[in-house]
Amino acid sequence: MERAVGLFVTAGLACLAYFAFQLGSTTIPQSQTVLLLARFTSAAGLNSGAQILIAGVPVGTVGPMRLDNNFYALVELHVRKDLALPIDTVAAIRGRGLLGDKYVALTPGAEDKTLAAGDRITDTESALDIESLLSRFAFGSVQNQTAPQNAPQNAPQNPPSQQATPENKPSQNP
């Protein structure tokens, strides 16, 4: 009896794992997509094959990425053909939680004219670089401020004789 329960549980876990992978790798056939391009200042963390979502609904996949002549990330977006995306659509790289996978979120605009195959989405938002934010927070934002050459590095900005005290505080009366 224990052996039968063990086999049943093992088969159930195997089915669960199979369906989890199938749902996570849902793709749209290439013949049912149209190619759009988007230019980002940074595509950090975004991978080819990542999902493209509109309002949380998968509508395509990210294709190959490359650098353009001005050192921007040029990303191919394979989006369903049946979508009529306005030319003022916004493409943003987003993450699933703090450490989750990156995806492209499309926000359709309000223009009547739509994007055609091969068009470029001009309004983009790059990925938020958590690593640089954490390092800025941990180490502070260091700015290169130079002190006068003859002043010591740790000298106060105003000598004590020039600091405002009750005796030498400027009067409020004109």
N, C-alpha and C positions, 0 to 999 in steps of 0.2 A: 504494500500500500504506500509506504514512504517513497519507494522508487517511482511510482506513478505520479505522486504529487510533485516530486523533484523534477521529473520530465515535463510535467505540465507547466510548472513555474519557469523552467528554462525555455520552453517553447514560447511562452508569453513574453518573456524578456527579449528574446530574439525578434519576435514580431514588433515589439515596441521600438527596438533599436532600428529595425528596417524602416518603419514608417517615419521615425524621427529624421533619418537621413534623407528619405524621399521628400518630405515636406521642406527640409532645409535647402534642398538643391533643386527646387522648382525652376525650370527654365522655359523660356518661350522659344519655339523653333525659329531659327534664323530667317526662314522664308516668310515669317509673319511679322518681321520687324523692319524698321527704317533706321538708317544711321544718322545720328546727329553728333555734333562736336561741341565740346565745352572747354574753355580755357581757364585754368585755375592758377593762382600764384603758388599754391602748394597742394599736392594731391597725397600728402603724407598719410600712410596707413590704408589708402584705397587700393584695392587689388582688382585685377582683371577678373571678371566673373561675379563681382559684387552686384547686389540688387539695386534696381532703380525703383523708387516708390513715389506714388502720388497719393497723399492722404493716407499713408500706411499700406496702400495696396500695391503689390508688385506689378510693374508695367514694363520691365525690361532688365537688361544686364549691362554691366560696364564691359567695354571691349578693351583693346590694347591702349596703352598710354605711351606718350613720347614727349620729348621737349620740342617746342617750336623754336624759331630763330631768335626769339627774345628771351629764351630760357624760362618760359612758362610751361606748365604741364598741360598738354593737349590730350583730352580724354575722349575716346569714342563711346557714345551712348547708343545702345541698340534698344529702341523703344517700339512698342506695339504699333503696327501700321494704322489701326483703326482709331488712334488718338489724334485729334486735331489740336495740337499744342499752339497757343498764341505765340507770336514772335517776342513778346515780353515775358516769356516764361523764365523763372529763376531756377538755377541748378545750384544746390548746396551740398557739400560733403558733410554728412552727419555720422555720429557714432551711436551704437546701441549700448548705452550706459557708459561708465567710465573707461572700461577696458574692452568693450565689445567691438565687433567688426564694424568697419566703415561702409556706408552706402551712400548713394546719391538720391537726395530728395528733390523732386521737381515740384515747383509751385506755379501752376498756370496763371498767366496774367489775364488782362481784360481786352487786349487788342483783337480786332476782327481778323486781321491777316495772320495766317498760320505758318509754322515752320515746315519747310519741305525737306526731302531727303538730302543730306549733305550740308544743311544749314548749320550755322554756329549759334549756340546759345550765348549771348553776350553778357548777360547779368548772372554772375556766379559768386558764390561764397566758398572760400577755401576751408579746409578742415581746421578745427581748433587743435592747436598743438599743446596737449596737456603737459608734456614733458617740459617745454619751455616755460609754461605758466608756473608749474611747481618749482622749477629752479629759480625763477624770479621771486616767488614767494619765500622760498627757503633762504636764498642768499641776498635778497633785496635787489632793487634796481640800481645798479652801480652806474653813476654818471661821472665822467672824467672832469672834475673841477680842479683847476690849477690855482694854487695859493700864490700870493706875491713871492718873488724870489727871496726877499730879505725877511719875510715873516716866517716864524716857526710854523710847522704843520698843524700843531694843536692849539694855536693861539686863538683866543676868543675873537669874534668879529668886531666887537666894540670894546675898547679898553674900559676898565672899571670906572675911570674918571668921567667917561662920556655916557655911561649907562644912566637911564632915568632913575632917579631916586626922589624921595619926597622933597629933598632940599633943592635939587636942580631940575625938577620936573617943570616943563613949560607951563605957564599959566593958561587957563582956559579963556580968560578975558582978553579981548583984542586991544 
